Amino acid sequence: MDTGADMDMLENVQRELASRKGHLAEIAKISRISYKTLLRIRDGEVDPGYSKVKALAAAIRDLQCRSPL
């Protein structure tokens, strides 16, 4: 991920993941990204591809629609 907009999306996803600790397993399941990878993305340990960040953003939106915080 190297454009400014992509970095903003990644930072937003990381912030959302940090604030939704009790829902990470569900987000991983919805996004079809392993829980371990999700934790690494949340913690900034990896530079994920755009498709993973997009999938996580979509899963977070889906979860918000089901049960807003």
Secondary structure, DSSP 8 states (H G I E B T S, - for coil): --SHHHHHHHHHHHHHHHH-GGGHHHHHHHHT--HHHHHHHHTT-S---HHHHHHHHHHHHHHHHHS--
